[in-house]
Amino acid sequence: MKTLYEYSQLCCIVEVLILGLALLRIGNDKIQSIHWLKRAKWAIFFVLVIVGMLTSIQYIFNTSSNNQTLDIALNISSLCFSTIIIYLAFVPLAIDVYVTRSRLLSTCLVFAVCILLVWLALPLNRSVSNILIVASLSIYFVELVRIILVFLYNYKTLTNQNRQAGNEEDPRYTCLKRIMNCIILLSLFALIYIFLVMISVKFRAIYNFAMLLVWAYLFVTLVNLIIDYNPVAEEVNEISTPTEEETAAHFSQDGLTHRVDQWIASGSYRIQGITMVQVAEQLSTNRIRLSRFINARYECSFNTWLNQLRVEDAKRHLLSSPNLSIDKISLKVGFASKSHFMSVFKSVEGMTPGKWRDSHLQ
């Protein structure tokens, strides 16, 4: 007679098998050239593979009855490997500059310690092994909370900057938000497991059934993202730069170049929260054509172009009005906050506005 825990394992194996096979067939043509979305798909696929393999080992060898410590070690290993893969795949979506070799290495090292502790507990007596298992889970939970805070902070920073620059919502941020929800679920169930791990196997079955929701949520998140994804938007951002002759042929005929120059001269870029769609309407064109024009003429995206215009305007104010505060200048040129202005200015000029002004007024 199979136990409730074994039934939960069997359900997990069946679910990840079905979801994994479905992922192999979903969206291959649509996301072929979209590297970040393709990476997200394969990350989730490998998570499902690892979970399926480790759960199959538990089920086939009946580790819950034959070796309970081994059963726990396999569960924790599954959690750690899944979190590492999700972390490596999705943190770069949060913020590229955060992803350094040392940070990635330190995070992987923490999870490696968690896995090592539970496997070291195997040959030891029950009381010592329980201490190592709880220590491993506690370290895992603390690291998971740190990752959640990284996601939350960078997600809010990027979406605020995107909104302040007047851009439409990037689909990558939607993906990031959903994955962040999944990581929060993982941390919640990890916390539950810390309390259930020392109790009867029957109660640990609750954890397995709860994790079924996590894997289903991951799958539905990715499928919805692929279905809702608009390749035209990505095409706008990744269009190749035409030659000067092609630029003149395409954009001078209808006077777009002249209208853009007039729009810049009028200072309309100072309007806070202005979007590409709004600018396109003001210039009597459409969003895709405007993006192609900016990419061809200025060799950058709409967001970068808008920031460059505002920074150049800010530099004029910094020199012409030495007594004007940085806060007032940031609002005057179109930035919604001083912190965003400081960040953009430093990325363009390599120094803060205050230091730039001091160096040019000496």
C-alpha positions as CSV (number, residue, x, y, z in Angstrom):
1,M,0.0,0.0,0.0
2,K,1.5,3.3,-1.1
3,T,1.8,6.1,1.4
4,L,0.5,9.7,0.9
5,Y,4.1,10.8,0.5
6,E,4.7,8.3,-2.3
7,Y,1.6,9.5,-4.1
8,S,2.8,13.1,-3.8
9,Q,6.1,12.0,-5.4
10,L,4.3,10.2,-8.2
11,C,2.2,13.2,-8.9
12,C,5.3,15.4,-9.0
13,I,7.0,13.0,-11.5
14,V,4.0,12.9,-13.8
15,E,3.5,16.7,-13.6
16,V,7.1,17.7,-14.4
17,L,7.2,15.0,-17.2
18,I,4.1,16.5,-18.9
19,L,5.2,20.1,-18.4
20,G,8.8,19.4,-19.6
21,L,7.6,17.6,-22.8
22,A,5.1,20.5,-23.4
23,L,7.9,23.1,-23.1
24,L,10.0,21.3,-25.7
25,R,7.2,22.0,-28.3
26,I,6.0,25.4,-27.2
27,G,7.1,28.7,-28.9
28,N,10.3,27.4,-30.6
29,D,9.8,29.4,-33.8
30,K,8.4,32.5,-32.0
31,I,11.3,32.9,-29.6
32,Q,14.2,31.6,-31.7
33,S,15.9,35.0,-32.0
34,I,14.8,36.3,-28.6
35,H,17.7,35.3,-26.4
36,W,16.4,36.3,-23.0
37,L,13.1,34.6,-23.6
38,K,14.7,31.4,-24.9
39,R,17.1,31.4,-21.9
40,A,14.0,31.7,-19.6
41,K,12.4,28.7,-21.4
42,W,15.4,26.4,-21.1
43,A,16.0,27.4,-17.5
44,I,12.5,26.3,-16.5
45,F,12.9,23.2,-18.6
46,F,16.1,22.2,-16.8
47,V,14.5,22.9,-13.4
48,L,11.7,20.5,-14.3
49,V,14.2,17.9,-15.5
50,I,16.2,18.1,-12.2
51,V,13.1,17.9,-10.1
52,G,11.8,15.0,-12.1
53,M,15.1,13.0,-11.8
54,L,15.6,13.5,-8.1
55,T,12.0,12.8,-7.3
56,S,12.1,9.6,-9.4
57,I,15.1,8.4,-7.4
58,Q,13.2,9.0,-4.2
59,Y,10.2,7.1,-5.5
60,I,12.0,4.2,-7.1
61,F,14.2,3.5,-4.1
62,N,11.5,4.3,-1.6
63,T,14.0,6.6,0.3
64,S,11.2,7.9,2.7
65,S,11.2,4.4,4.3
66,N,14.6,3.0,3.6
67,N,16.7,6.1,4.3
68,Q,14.9,9.2,5.6
69,T,18.0,11.4,5.7
70,L,18.8,10.6,2.1
71,D,15.2,11.5,1.2
72,I,15.6,14.9,2.9
73,A,19.0,15.4,1.2
74,L,17.4,14.8,-2.2
75,N,14.6,17.2,-1.5
76,I,17.0,20.0,-0.4
77,S,19.3,19.3,-3.4
78,S,16.3,19.7,-5.7
79,L,15.4,23.0,-4.0
80,C,19.0,24.3,-4.3
81,F,19.6,23.3,-7.9
82,S,16.2,24.8,-9.0
83,T,17.0,28.1,-7.2
84,I,20.5,28.3,-8.7
85,I,19.2,27.8,-12.2
86,I,16.3,30.4,-11.8
87,Y,18.8,32.8,-10.2
88,L,21.4,32.5,-13.0
89,A,18.7,32.8,-15.7
90,F,16.6,35.7,-14.4
91,V,18.9,37.9,-12.3
92,P,20.5,39.4,-15.5
93,L,16.9,40.5,-16.5
94,A,16.8,42.5,-13.2
95,I,20.0,44.4,-13.8
96,D,23.0,43.6,-15.9
97,V,25.5,45.5,-13.7
98,Y,24.6,43.4,-10.7
99,V,25.7,40.2,-12.4
100,T,29.4,40.0,-11.6
101,R,31.5,36.9,-11.5
102,S,32.1,37.2,-7.8
103,R,28.4,37.6,-6.9
104,L,27.4,34.7,-9.1
105,L,30.2,32.6,-7.6
106,S,29.3,33.5,-4.0
107,T,25.6,32.7,-4.5
108,C,26.5,29.3,-6.0
109,L,28.9,28.7,-3.2
110,V,26.2,29.3,-0.6
111,F,23.9,26.8,-2.2
112,A,26.7,24.3,-2.6
113,V,27.3,24.6,1.2
114,C,23.6,23.8,1.8
115,I,23.8,20.7,-0.4
116,L,27.1,19.6,1.2
117,L,25.8,19.9,4.7
118,V,22.8,17.6,4.1
119,W,24.9,15.0,2.3
120,L,27.5,15.1,5.2
121,A,24.6,14.3,7.5
122,L,24.0,10.9,5.9
123,P,26.5,8.8,7.8
124,L,26.0,10.6,11.1
125,N,23.6,9.7,14.0
126,R,20.1,11.1,14.0
127,S,20.6,14.1,16.4
128,V,23.7,15.4,14.6
129,S,22.2,14.9,11.1
130,N,19.1,16.8,12.2
131,I,21.3,19.8,13.3
132,L,23.1,19.8,9.9
133,I,19.8,19.5,8.0
134,V,18.2,22.4,9.9
135,A,21.4,24.5,9.4
136,S,21.4,23.7,5.7
137,L,17.7,24.8,5.3
138,S,18.3,27.9,7.4
139,I,21.2,29.0,5.2
140,Y,19.1,28.3,2.1
141,F,16.2,30.3,3.4
142,V,18.4,33.3,4.3
143,E,20.0,33.3,0.9
144,L,16.6,33.0,-0.8
145,V,15.4,36.1,1.1
146,R,18.5,38.0,0.0
147,I,17.8,37.0,-3.7
148,I,14.1,38.2,-3.3
149,L,15.3,41.5,-2.0
150,V,17.7,41.9,-5.0
151,F,14.8,41.1,-7.3
152,L,12.4,43.5,-5.6
153,Y,14.9,46.4,-5.4
154,N,16.1,46.1,-9.0
155,Y,12.6,45.4,-10.4
156,K,11.3,48.6,-8.8
157,T,14.3,50.6,-9.9
158,L,14.1,49.5,-13.5
159,T,10.3,50.0,-13.8
160,N,10.5,53.5,-12.2
161,Q,13.3,54.5,-14.6
162,N,11.4,53.0,-17.5
163,R,8.3,55.0,-16.5
164,Q,10.2,58.2,-15.9
165,A,11.9,57.9,-19.3
166,G,8.5,57.6,-21.0
167,N,8.9,54.0,-22.3
168,E,6.2,51.4,-22.5
169,E,6.5,48.4,-20.2
170,D,9.2,46.1,-21.3
171,P,8.0,42.5,-21.5
172,R,11.2,41.4,-19.7
173,Y,9.9,43.3,-16.6
174,T,6.7,41.4,-16.8
175,C,8.6,38.1,-16.9
176,L,10.8,39.3,-14.0
177,K,7.8,40.1,-11.9
178,R,6.2,36.7,-12.4
179,I,9.5,34.9,-11.7
180,M,9.9,37.0,-8.6
181,N,6.5,35.8,-7.5
182,C,7.7,32.2,-8.1
183,I,10.8,32.8,-6.0
184,I,8.7,34.1,-3.2
185,L,6.6,31.0,-3.3
186,L,9.8,28.9,-3.2
187,S,10.9,30.7,-0.1
188,L,7.5,30.2,1.5
189,F,7.5,26.5,0.9
190,A,11.1,26.3,2.0
191,L,10.1,27.8,5.3
192,I,7.3,25.3,5.6
193,Y,9.7,22.5,4.9
194,I,12.0,23.7,7.7
195,F,9.2,23.1,10.1
196,L,7.9,19.9,8.5
197,V,11.3,18.2,7.9
198,M,11.5,16.9,11.5
199,I,7.9,15.7,11.5
200,S,6.3,12.6,10.1
201,V,6.7,11.8,6.4
202,K,3.0,12.1,6.0
203,F,3.3,15.8,6.8
204,R,6.1,16.3,4.3
205,A,3.7,15.1,1.6
206,I,2.0,18.5,2.1
207,Y,5.2,20.1,1.0
208,N,5.4,18.0,-2.1
209,F,1.8,18.8,-3.1
210,A,2.5,22.5,-2.5
211,M,5.5,22.4,-4.8
212,L,3.3,21.1,-7.5
213,L,1.8,24.6,-7.6
214,V,5.2,26.2,-8.0
215,W,6.2,24.1,-11.0
216,A,2.7,24.6,-12.5
217,Y,3.0,28.4,-11.9
218,L,6.5,28.5,-13.5
219,F,5.1,26.7,-16.6
220,V,2.0,28.9,-16.9
221,T,4.1,32.0,-16.5
222,L,6.4,31.1,-19.3
223,V,3.6,29.9,-21.6
224,N,1.6,33.1,-21.0
225,L,4.7,35.2,-21.7
226,I,5.3,33.4,-25.0
227,I,1.7,33.7,-26.1
228,D,1.4,37.4,-25.1
229,Y,4.8,38.3,-26.4
230,N,4.8,40.8,-29.2
231,P,7.9,40.3,-31.5
232,V,7.3,43.6,-33.2
233,A,8.3,45.4,-30.0
234,E,11.5,43.5,-29.8
235,E,12.1,44.1,-33.5
236,V,11.8,47.9,-32.9
237,N,14.6,47.7,-30.2
238,E,16.9,45.4,-32.1
239,I,16.7,46.8,-35.6
240,S,20.0,47.1,-37.4
241,T,21.4,50.6,-38.1
242,P,20.9,51.7,-41.7
243,T,23.5,53.6,-43.7
244,E,23.4,57.4,-44.0
245,E,22.0,57.1,-47.6
246,E,19.2,54.8,-46.4
247,T,18.4,57.2,-43.6
248,A,18.1,60.2,-45.9
249,A,16.0,58.2,-48.4
250,H,13.6,56.9,-45.8
251,F,13.1,59.9,-43.4
252,S,13.8,63.1,-45.4
253,Q,11.0,62.5,-47.9
254,D,8.2,63.1,-45.5
255,G,10.1,65.7,-43.4
256,L,10.5,63.6,-40.3
257,T,14.1,64.8,-39.8
258,H,12.9,68.4,-39.8
259,R,10.0,67.7,-37.5
260,V,12.3,65.9,-35.0
261,D,14.7,68.9,-35.0
262,Q,11.8,71.3,-34.4
263,W,10.5,69.0,-31.6
264,I,13.9,69.0,-29.9
265,A,14.3,72.8,-30.3
266,S,10.9,73.3,-28.7
267,G,12.1,71.5,-25.5
268,S,9.3,68.9,-25.6
269,Y,11.6,66.3,-24.3
270,R,11.4,68.1,-20.9
271,I,7.8,66.8,-20.4
272,Q,8.0,64.2,-17.6
273,G,6.7,60.7,-18.4
274,I,6.3,61.4,-22.1
275,T,6.1,58.1,-24.1
276,M,7.3,57.1,-27.5
277,V,3.7,56.8,-28.7
278,Q,3.0,60.4,-27.6
279,V,6.1,61.7,-29.3
280,A,5.2,59.8,-32.5
281,E,1.7,61.4,-32.4
282,Q,3.3,64.9,-32.0
283,L,5.5,64.2,-35.0
284,S,2.7,62.8,-37.2
285,T,4.3,59.4,-37.5
286,N,4.0,56.0,-35.8
287,R,5.9,54.4,-33.0
288,I,7.8,51.9,-35.2
289,R,8.9,54.5,-37.7
290,L,10.0,56.9,-35.0
291,S,12.1,54.1,-33.4
292,R,13.7,53.3,-36.7
293,F,14.5,56.9,-37.2
294,I,16.1,57.3,-33.8
295,N,18.1,54.1,-34.2
296,A,19.3,55.2,-37.7
297,R,20.1,58.8,-36.9
298,Y,21.3,58.6,-33.3
299,E,22.3,55.0,-33.1
300,C,20.5,54.3,-29.8
301,S,17.1,53.5,-28.4
302,F,14.3,56.0,-27.6
303,N,15.1,55.8,-23.9
304,T,18.8,56.5,-24.4
305,W,18.0,59.3,-26.9
306,L,15.6,61.0,-24.5
307,N,18.1,60.7,-21.6
308,Q,20.9,62.2,-23.8
309,L,18.7,65.2,-24.7
310,R,17.9,65.8,-21.0
311,V,21.5,65.4,-19.9
312,E,22.8,67.9,-22.6
313,D,20.1,70.3,-21.5
314,A,21.1,69.8,-17.8
315,K,24.8,70.5,-18.7
316,R,23.7,73.9,-20.1
317,H,21.9,74.7,-16.9
318,L,24.8,73.5,-14.8
319,L,27.1,76.0,-16.5
320,S,24.7,78.9,-17.0
321,S,23.1,78.8,-13.6
322,P,25.8,77.8,-11.0
323,N,23.5,78.6,-8.1
324,L,20.7,76.4,-9.3
325,S,20.4,73.2,-7.3
326,I,20.8,69.7,-8.8
327,D,17.3,68.9,-7.7
328,K,15.7,71.8,-9.5
329,I,17.8,71.1,-12.7
330,S,16.7,67.5,-12.7
331,L,13.0,68.5,-12.6
332,K,13.6,71.3,-15.1
333,V,15.0,69.0,-17.8
334,G,12.3,66.3,-17.4
335,F,13.6,63.8,-14.8
336,A,11.0,62.8,-12.3
337,S,13.5,62.4,-9.5
338,K,17.0,63.6,-8.5
339,S,18.2,60.0,-8.0
340,H,17.3,59.0,-11.5
341,F,18.9,62.1,-12.9
342,M,22.1,61.5,-11.0
343,S,22.2,57.8,-12.2
344,V,21.7,58.7,-15.9
345,F,24.1,61.7,-15.8
346,K,26.8,59.6,-14.2
347,S,26.3,56.8,-16.8
348,V,26.7,59.3,-19.6
349,E,29.5,61.6,-18.2
350,G,31.2,59.2,-15.8
351,M,30.8,61.6,-12.9
352,T,28.0,63.2,-10.9
353,P,26.4,66.5,-12.0
354,G,28.0,68.4,-9.1
355,K,31.5,67.2,-10.0
356,W,31.0,67.9,-13.7
357,R,29.9,71.4,-12.9
358,D,32.9,72.0,-10.6
359,S,35.3,70.6,-13.2
360,H,34.0,72.9,-16.0
361,L,33.6,76.1,-13.9
362,Q,37.2,76.1,-12.6
